Amino acid sequence: MWAREIRAGTGHVVVIGAGIAGLAAAHRLLQRGARVTVLEASDRVGGKLLPGRIAGARVDLGAESMLARRPEAVALAREVGLTDRLQPPATATASLWTRGALRPMPKGHVMGVPGTASALSGVLSEEGLKRIERDADLPRTEVGDDVAVGEYVAARLGREVVDRLVEPLLGGVYAGDAYRISMRLAVPQLFQAARTHDSLLEAVREIQAKAVAGRQTGPVFMGIQGGVGTLPLAVAESVRERGGEILTGTPVTELRRTTGAGSHVDAGAERSHARWGVVAGDRVLYADAVVVAVPAPAAAGLLRTEAPEAATALGGVEYASMALVTLAYRRAETALPEGSGFLVPPVDGRTIKASTFASQKWGWIAEENPDLLVLRTSVGRYGETEILQREDAGLVDVSRHDLKEATGLTATPVETRVTRWTDGLPQYPVGHHARVARIREHVGRLPGLAVCGAAYDGVGIPACIASAYAAVDQIHGDLRGVQQLTANPVQSLHGGAGE
């Protein structure tokens, strides 16, 4: 009966969290005829998608790109009127700053894992290249139900492959540790291939052959003129135009069932047929369904009473913190290498982990600001705390120091901005898929309740949106979306998002 009510447009759904996942869920619910209220604790929508300005230039102060080979993010952008503003990167050429020099990013690899040793020539030492060749002679390495990416790749190809290439690539997604990150979730196609191949090099070559046969065309990544941070703003505007309500500055403090066993609200309360009571300050909203689209710690707090097992599992999800340093220079005073920027392997002992030459990567920035050159650096990895305790000026100083060492840049920026993302990126260690399965199992026992966001199926923007759509399907009784995400995680190589 309740599912029919939602489909007929009479049901009320409360979405907790107005990051891209929560907004995508609200947008999809409205398309299906539900009445929707979105509650956001902060004073803005968008989560880790944040548009901003520096020296008058529009920039992203959070995630800056989205995977275009998955349909969810680009399709949503088109649905909310951003078709004409979608732009691929102006250049896809990137570098590695390793072993004392900027070196061209190798091609012919899957998340840093090559199909041949020669693919990493120029990045690895001769000894490291020879170690890769031993893969063909090694006995099979079992991956079991899951294995750490770094552990498996190092066993097959040597640590140098992990330390010089896999680690910085994964760090760009998770700010994590390759020797802890789940291969099943982070590089699912590699995990599946490793289960059926004795040789890792052979497994990679098979993945590459399938990709060629699939003839995927078009850009791998996509940006938006004005910044990817404008996407949630456009989705929020569409939600409001469709009749949805979005309340910012409205933290939810309690979530409780209103009917059936375990009810904490009198049966005669407002909308006594409602399944859920959502407590926000001195206000209680009654809903037929609730989508929880907030980071794991906040979700754990909300589910502690009604779904304690799910809350316990959510409480175990770890996060990494990071900071983005955005710098604007006068173009006439600045010269940079060609390309979109560079990644930095942690083994090289540098402070920054990456730099994006934003004005070179995104044509719209250069066109709108021909006299400026905008760069970004990122600082902070899982387990690093000291560097992020520094003042903003200190993070700017270390960024400028490393930029000078890497590129020779000595000019003084006309403006700088530091954006801190404390506990911004959920970590996907070995076994995370089993944790997510437990969370969904316990949540699924409560009709009209679903969870979504970066903590579950992938940290990229398409992953968050796919997670949101699966949550909407779930509260309608359709579990196929959740099952598909469990079987086929949605990962991106760059462009982490948020809840």
C-alpha positions in Angstrom: 0.0 0.0 0.0 2.8 2.4 1.0 4.7 1.8 -2.3 1.6 2.5 -4.3 1.2 5.8 -2.4 4.7 6.9 -3.3 4.1 6.0 -7.0 0.8 7.9 -7.0 2.6 11.0 -5.7 1.0 11.1 -2.2 4.0 9.9 -0.2 6.3 12.2 1.7 10.0 11.4 1.7 12.6 13.2 3.9 16.1 13.2 2.5 18.8 13.9 5.2 21.8 15.6 3.6 22.1 18.0 0.6 25.3 16.8 -0.9 25.2 15.5 -4.5 23.8 12.1 -3.3 21.0 13.6 -1.3 20.1 16.1 -4.0 20.2 13.4 -6.7 17.9 11.3 -4.5 15.5 14.2 -4.1 15.5 14.9 -7.8 14.7 11.3 -8.7 12.0 11.1 -6.0 10.2 14.2 -7.4 10.4 12.7 -10.9 8.4 9.7 -9.4 5.8 11.9 -7.9 6.8 11.9 -4.2 6.6 15.0 -2.0 10.2 15.7 -0.8 11.8 17.6 2.0 15.6 17.8 2.1 17.3 18.7 5.5 20.9 19.9 5.5 22.8 20.7 8.7 25.2 23.2 7.1 24.3 26.6 5.6 24.7 25.4 1.9 24.1 22.6 -0.4 26.7 20.6 -2.3 28.8 18.7 0.2 32.3 18.4 -1.2 31.3 20.1 -4.4 32.1 23.7 -3.8 32.3 26.5 -6.3 34.3 29.6 -5.4 36.4 32.5 -6.7 40.0 33.5 -6.5 41.3 36.8 -7.9 37.9 37.1 -9.5 38.2 33.8 -11.3 35.5 31.1 -10.9 37.1 27.9 -9.6 36.2 24.7 -7.9 37.3 24.5 -4.2 36.3 20.8 -4.0 36.0 18.1 -6.6 36.7 19.5 -10.1 35.8 16.7 -12.5 33.5 13.7 -13.0 33.9 10.4 -14.8 32.2 10.6 -18.2 32.4 6.9 -19.0 29.6 6.3 -16.4 26.3 7.9 -17.4 24.9 9.1 -14.0 26.7 12.4 -13.5 26.7 13.7 -17.0 23.0 12.6 -17.5 22.0 14.5 -14.3 23.8 17.6 -15.4 21.9 17.5 -18.7 18.6 16.9 -16.9 19.1 20.1 -14.8 20.0 22.3 -17.8 23.8 22.2 -17.9 24.2 20.6 -21.3 25.7 23.6 -22.9 28.2 24.0 -20.0 29.7 20.5 -20.1 33.3 20.6 -21.1 36.0 17.9 -21.2 39.5 18.8 -20.0 41.5 20.9 -22.5 44.4 18.6 -22.0 44.6 15.1 -20.6 48.4 15.0 -20.5 49.7 14.7 -16.9 53.0 14.0 -15.2 54.5 12.3 -12.2 56.9 14.2 -10.0 59.2 11.4 -8.9 62.9 10.6 -8.6 63.7 14.3 -8.8 62.0 15.2 -12.1 58.6 15.7 -13.8 58.1 12.6 -15.9 55.3 11.9 -18.4 52.5 9.9 -16.9 52.8 6.3 -18.3 50.1 5.0 -20.6 49.0 1.4 -21.0 48.2 0.7 -17.4 45.1 0.0 -15.2 45.3 2.3 -12.1 49.1 2.1 -12.4 49.3 -1.6 -13.0 51.0 -2.2 -16.4 50.4 -4.8 -19.1 54.1 -4.8 -19.9 57.2 -3.6 -18.1 58.1 -1.2 -20.9 54.9 0.8 -20.1 56.6 2.1 -17.0 60.0 2.9 -18.6 61.3 6.2 -17.4 59.3 6.1 -14.2 60.8 3.0 -12.6 64.4 2.1 -12.1 66.0 -0.7 -14.2 65.8 -2.9 -11.2 62.1 -2.1 -10.9 61.4 -2.9 -14.5 63.2 -6.2 -14.3 61.2 -7.1 -11.2 58.0 -6.7 -13.2 59.1 -9.3 -15.7 59.3 -12.0 -12.9 55.4 -12.0 -12.8 55.3 -14.6 -15.5 57.4 -17.1 -13.5 55.7 -16.6 -10.1 53.1 -19.1 -8.8 49.5 -17.9 -8.7 48.6 -15.4 -6.0 45.2 -16.0 -4.5 43.1 -12.9 -3.9 40.3 -14.6 -1.9 37.3 -12.5 -1.0 39.3 -9.3 -1.1 42.9 -8.1 -1.0 44.7 -4.8 -0.7 45.7 -3.3 -4.0 49.3 -2.6 -2.9 49.8 -5.9 -1.3 48.7 -7.9 -4.3 50.5 -5.7 -6.9 53.7 -5.7 -4.9 53.7 -9.5 -4.6 53.3 -9.8 -8.4 55.3 -6.9 -9.8 57.4 -5.5 -6.9 56.9 -2.5 -4.5 58.3 0.0 -6.9 55.2 -0.2 -9.2 53.0 0.4 -6.1 55.1 3.2 -4.6 55.8 5.1 -7.8 52.5 4.8 -9.7 49.7 2.9 -8.0 50.0 4.8 -4.7 49.8 8.3 -6.2 46.9 7.4 -8.5 44.9 5.8 -5.7 45.9 8.8 -3.5 44.2 11.1 -5.9 40.9 9.3 -5.3 41.0 8.4 -1.6 43.9 10.2 0.0 44.5 6.7 1.3 47.2 4.0 1.6 47.4 1.6 -1.4 48.6 -1.1 1.0 45.2 -0.9 2.9 42.8 -0.1 0.1 40.5 -2.8 -1.2 41.2 -4.0 -4.7 37.7 -5.4 -5.0 36.2 -2.0 -4.5 38.9 0.4 -5.8 39.9 -1.5 -9.0 37.1 -4.0 -9.4 37.9 -5.0 -13.0 41.5 -5.8 -11.9 40.2 -7.8 -9.0 37.9 -9.9 -11.2 40.7 -10.5 -13.7 43.1 -11.5 -11.0 40.8 -14.2 -9.8 41.0 -16.0 -13.1 44.6 -15.3 -14.2 47.9 -16.6 -12.9 49.8 -13.6 -14.3 48.9 -10.1 -13.4 50.4 -8.8 -16.6 48.1 -11.1 -18.6 45.1 -10.0 -16.6 45.9 -6.3 -17.4 46.3 -7.1 -21.0 43.0 -8.8 -21.1 41.3 -5.8 -19.5 43.0 -3.5 -22.1 41.9 -5.8 -25.0 38.3 -5.7 -23.8 38.4 -1.9 -23.5 39.6 -1.7 -27.1 36.9 -4.1 -28.3 34.3 -2.1 -26.4 35.4 0.9 -28.5 34.5 3.5 -25.8 34.7 6.9 -27.3 34.5 10.4 -26.0 36.3 12.0 -23.0 37.0 9.9 -19.9 36.3 12.9 -17.7 34.0 15.9 -17.9 33.9 19.3 -16.2 31.4 22.1 -16.1 31.9 25.7 -17.2 31.9 27.6 -13.9 33.0 24.5 -12.0 31.6 21.1 -11.1 30.6 22.8 -7.9 27.7 24.4 -9.8 26.1 21.0 -10.4 24.5 20.7 -7.0 23.3 24.2 -7.2 21.5 23.4 -10.5 20.1 20.2 -9.0 18.8 22.1 -6.0 17.2 24.7 -8.2 15.5 21.9 -10.2 14.3 20.3 -6.9 12.7 23.5 -5.8 11.2 24.2 -9.2 9.5 20.7 -9.0 8.0 21.6 -5.6 10.7 20.0 -3.3 11.6 21.8 -0.1 15.3 22.2 0.9 16.0 23.5 4.4 19.7 24.4 5.2 20.9 25.1 8.7 18.6 22.3 9.8 20.6 19.5 11.5 18.6 16.3 12.2 19.2 15.0 15.7 17.0 11.9 15.8 15.3 9.4 13.5 12.6 7.2 14.9 9.9 4.9 13.7 6.3 6.1 14.3 4.3 3.0 13.7 4.6 -0.7 14.5 6.9 -2.4 16.9 9.4 -0.1 18.6 7.4 3.0 18.0 8.5 6.1 20.0 5.7 8.4 18.8 2.1 8.3 19.9 -0.1 6.7 17.3 -2.4 9.7 17.3 0.4 12.1 16.3 0.3 14.2 13.1 0.1 11.9 10.1 -0.2 8.8 12.3 0.1 6.6 9.2 3.6 7.8 8.6 6.5 5.4 9.1 9.1 7.8 10.3 9.5 10.8 12.6 12.5 13.0 11.8 13.6 15.3 14.6 15.3 18.5 13.5 15.7 21.0 16.4 12.3 21.6 18.0 10.5 20.4 14.9 9.4 16.8 13.9 8.7 16.0 10.3 6.6 12.9 9.6 7.5 10.8 6.5 6.6 7.7 4.7 10.2 7.1 3.9 13.7 8.5 4.7 16.9 8.6 2.7 20.0 9.1 4.8 22.6 10.7 2.6 25.2 12.0 5.1 28.7 10.8 6.0 29.1 7.5 7.9 29.6 9.0 11.4 26.5 11.2 11.1 24.5 8.3 9.7 25.6 6.1 12.6 24.3 8.6 15.1 20.9 8.8 13.3 20.5 5.0 13.0 21.7 4.1 16.5 18.2 3.7 18.0 16.3 2.0 15.2 19.2 0.1 13.4 21.9 -0.4 16.0 23.8 -3.0 14.0 24.0 -0.8 11.0 25.1 2.1 13.2 27.9 0.0 14.6 29.1 -0.9 11.1 28.9 2.7 10.0 30.9 3.8 13.0 33.8 1.7 11.8 34.2 3.6 8.5 37.4 5.6 8.6 38.0 8.9 6.9 41.0 10.8 5.6 41.4 14.6 5.8 43.0 16.8 3.2 43.3 20.5 2.2 43.3 22.1 -1.2 45.5 25.1 -1.8 44.4 27.3 -4.7 46.8 29.9 -6.0 46.3 32.6 -8.7 49.3 34.1 -10.5 49.7 36.8 -13.1 50.1 34.9 -16.4 52.8 37.3 -17.6 55.0 36.4 -14.6 54.4 32.6 -14.8 55.6 29.8 -16.9 54.5 26.2 -16.4 55.2 22.9 -18.1 52.6 21.7 -20.5 49.8 19.5 -19.3 47.1 19.3 -16.7 49.4 18.9 -13.7 51.2 16.2 -11.8 50.9 13.5 -9.1 53.5 12.9 -6.4 54.3 9.5 -5.0 54.5 9.6 -1.2 57.7 7.6 -1.3 59.5 10.7 -2.7 58.9 12.5 0.6 57.3 15.7 -0.7 54.5 17.5 1.1 52.0 18.0 -1.7 50.5 14.9 -3.2 49.3 16.5 -6.5 49.0 19.8 -8.4 46.5 20.7 -11.0 47.3 23.4 -13.5 43.6 24.5 -13.5 44.0 27.2 -16.2 45.6 24.7 -18.5 43.2 21.8 -17.7 40.0 23.7 -18.1 39.6 25.9 -21.1 36.8 27.9 -19.6 39.1 29.2 -16.8 41.7 30.4 -19.3 39.1 32.0 -21.6 37.3 33.9 -18.8 40.6 35.0 -17.1 43.3 35.4 -19.8 45.6 37.4 -17.5 45.5 34.9 -14.7 47.0 31.4 -14.2 45.2 29.3 -11.5 46.8 26.3 -9.9 45.7 23.9 -7.1 47.7 21.7 -4.8 46.4 19.0 -2.5 47.9 18.2 0.9 47.1 15.4 3.3 46.8 11.6 3.2 45.2 9.0 5.4 47.1 9.0 8.8 48.8 12.3 8.2 47.9 14.8 10.9 50.8 17.1 11.5 50.7 18.9 8.1 47.0 19.7 8.4 47.5 21.3 11.8 49.5 24.1 10.2 47.9 27.5 9.6 46.7 28.4 6.1 49.8 30.4 5.4 52.0 27.4 6.3 50.1 25.3 3.7 50.6 28.0 1.1 54.3 28.2 1.9 54.9 24.4 1.6 52.8 24.3 -1.6 54.9 27.2 -3.2 58.1 25.4 -2.1 57.1 22.2 -3.7 55.9 23.9 -6.9 59.2 25.7 -7.2 61.1 22.4 -6.8 58.9 20.6 -9.4 58.3 23.3 -12.0 60.7 26.2 -11.2 57.8 28.5 -10.4 59.1 31.5 -8.4 56.4 34.1 -9.0 54.4 35.5 -6.1 50.7 34.6 -6.2 48.2 37.5 -6.3 45.8 35.6 -4.1 45.7 32.2 -2.4 42.9 30.2 -0.8 43.0 27.2 1.5 40.0 24.9 1.7 40.1 22.2 4.3 38.1 19.0 4.0 38.3 17.5 7.5 37.3 13.8 7.4 36.4 14.4 3.8 37.2 11.1 2.1 35.9 7.7 3.3 38.4 4.9 3.3 37.8 1.6 1.5 40.1 -0.9 3.3 40.0 -4.7 2.6 36.6 -6.0 3.6 34.7 -2.7 3.1 32.3 -4.4 0.7 31.3 -6.8 3.5 30.8 -3.9 5.8 28.5 -2.2 3.3 26.6 -5.4 2.8 25.9 -5.7 6.5 24.8 -2.0 6.7 22.3 -2.5 3.9 21.1 -5.8 5.3 20.2 -4.2 8.6 18.8 -1.0 7.0 16.8 -3.1 4.6 14.9 -4.7 7.5 13.2 -1.3 8.1 10.7 -0.5 5.4 10.9 3.0 4.0 14.6 3.5 5.0 17.7 3.7 2.7 21.2 5.0 2.8 23.4 6.5 0.1 26.6 8.5 -0.4 30.3 8.2 -0.8 30.8 5.8 2.1 29.2 2.9 0.3 29.9 2.2 -3.4 32.5 4.7 -4.6 33.7 8.2 -3.8 33.3 9.7 -7.3 30.4 11.8 -8.4 28.8 9.2 -10.6 29.1 6.7 -7.7 27.3 9.0 -5.3 24.5 9.6 -7.8 24.2 5.8 -8.6 24.0 5.2 -4.9 21.2 7.8 -4.5 19.2 6.2 -7.4 19.6 2.8 -5.8 18.3 4.2 -2.5 15.2 5.6 -4.2 14.6 2.2 -5.9 15.0 0.5 -2.5 12.3 2.5 -0.7 10.0 1.5 -3.6 10.8 -2.1 -2.9 13.2 -2.6 -5.9 16.5 -3.9 -4.7 18.1 -4.4 -8.1 20.0 -1.2 -8.0 21.5 -2.0 -4.6 22.4 -5.5 -5.8 24.0 -4.2 -9.0 26.2 -1.7 -7.0 27.3 -4.5 -4.7 28.3 -6.6 -7.6 29.7 -3.8 -9.7 31.1 -0.9 -7.7 31.2 2.5 -9.5 34.7 3.8 -9.3 36.4 6.8 -10.9 40.1 7.5 -11.3 39.8 11.1 -10.3 37.3 13.7 -9.2 36.2 12.5 -5.7 32.9 13.9 -4.5 31.0 13.8 -1.3 27.9 12.9 0.3 
